[in-house]
Amino acid sequence: MPHTEKLISREEIFTGRVIHVTRDTVLLENGEESTREVVHHNGGACIAALNEKDELYFVRQYRHAYEREILELPAGKLEKGEDPFYAAKRELTEEAGITADDYISLGTFLPTCGYCTETIYLYAAKNLHQSSQNLDADEFVTVEKIPFAKVAEMIAAGEINDGKTIAAYYRLAMLREKGEF
């Protein structure tokens, strides 16, 4: 029998530009009540773009929540109701300044399923073309190309520790191993 919780009530705690937070009262499968604090988020899209030299495009940017620069694949949040595939294509152009002829879905990633509704849609792209960056006014990134084989070493060394990037990389690595990308 699947495990479930039944929502009894929901209290709005905070509504912001990117997230809103609720305090939910739920009925557990043992008949007891419990409280869940939930961060609601529209989700995001992340894209691993592989060039003809077998390099992945990364962006390095300052992330305020961690108070440091993070090296990650191009990604961005979804607008309400936005198609994740179009968001991934948009972010690839906006952040890395490239477009692609071929795309494949790498599935989804749930970054913080204990308290957040965010789902990140993962994609890979190849047969790339140079375009131009179109960064948001509050966005400052440096584009870096890293050889595909070196990325695993950087993940193992803790130089790349962004969850969506790690998930996309290893899913793409599995497809490449099977000759599917």
N, C-alpha and C positions, 0 to 999 in steps of 0.2 A: 504494500500500500504506500503511495507517495506521501511524503511529509508536507504538511501545509500549515499555514497560519491564516486565520480569518480576521479581517480588519473589522474592528468594532467602532472606532472613531478616529478622526484625524484632526489635529490642531495645527494651523499654519503658524510657524514661528518666525520665518524670515523670507522675504521675496527680494531677490536682487536681479541684476542684469544677466547673470550667467546661471545662477542656481536659485532654488528655493528649498527651504527646510521645513519638514513637518515632524510632529511628534505623534506617532501612531500608537493606539492601544489595540493589541491583537489578542485573539483567543488561540492559545496553544493547543496542540493535539491531545494534551493530557487534561484539558478543561480549565487550566489556569490562564490568567491574563498576564500580559507582559507589555512593556513599552519599547518601542523602536523609534529611534531618531533617524530620519531618512533625508539624505540630500538628493534632490531631484535635479537632473541635468539632461539636456536634449541629446547628449552624446557627441561623438566626434568621429573623424575619419583620419586615417594615417596611411601613407603610401611609401612603399619601398621602390624607388626608381633605380633601375640597373642600366648602366650605359654599356657601350660596345667594348670598353676596356675592362669589363667585369668589376666596375666600381659602383657603390651605392651612394646616392646623394643624401647628405645629412645637413642639418642646420644646427648651429650652436647659438643658443640664446639664453639670456638671463631669465630665470624663473623666480619670481618674487617669493612664492610660498617656501621655496628651499633656500633662498638667499644666495644663489650661485648660478653659474652657467651650467646648462645641461646640453649634452650632445644627443640629438634625437632625429628621427626621420621626419620629413615634413608632415604636419598634421594641423588640424584645427577643429573648432567646435561646429556642430551642426546648428543651423537656424531651425526654429520650430517647423517641422514638416518637410525639411529639406532632404532630398535624396542623397544618401551617403556617398554614392559613387561620384556624383557631380561635385560634392564637397571635397572629396579626395583630389579630383582633377583640378579644382580651383586652388586648393592649397599647394599642390605641386607647382603650379605656375606662379602663384603669389609669392611663395617662400623661396623656391629653388630657381625660378625663372626658366622652367622647362615644360614641355608638353610631351605626350607620348602617343604612339600609334596603337600599342597593345597593352591591355590591362587584364588583370585576373583578380578575382576576390580571394583573399586569404582568410575569410571568415570574420568572426567577431572576437573581441577581447573584453572581459568584464574586470576593470582595474581595481575596484574596491567594492565587491559584492556584499560585504558585511553591513554597509550603511549608505550606499549610493546607487542610484539607478542608471548611471552612465554606462553606455555601451559604445565601444570604439570599433568602427568598421575598418578592417585592414585590407589593403590592396597592394598589388605589385604592378609595376609598369616597365616596359622596355621599348626599344626602338624610339629613342628620345630625340627631341629637337630643342635647340636653344630658343628661348623666348626672352622675356624680360620680367624681372621681379615686379611685383605690385603689392608691396607690404602695406599693412594697416598703419595708420598714423602713429600708433603706440607700439609698433613692432620693429625690433632691431635684431637682425640675424646675420650670421656669417655662414655661407654655404661651403661645405667641405665634401670632397669626394674621397671615399675610403674603399680600398680593395675589399671585395666580398670576403675573401679568406681571412683578412685581418680583423674583421668585425667580431668574429667569435672570440678571438684572443682579447680584444678590447672589452667584450662583455665579461669574460672570465677574470680579467684584471680589475674590474670595477670602473673602467673608464667610460663605459656605456652602461647606465643602470635604469634607464627609462623603460617602464614595463611594456608599453605599446610597441616600442622599437624592438625590444627583445622578442616579443611574441611574433611580430611581423617577420623579423629576420629568420627565426627558426622555422616558421611555417614556410617561408620562401625557400630556405635551405632544403627542407624535406621535398618540396616540389622539384627543385633542381636535381636532387639526388635521384629522383624517379624519372628524370628527363622530361618533366611536364612543364618546364618554364626555362 
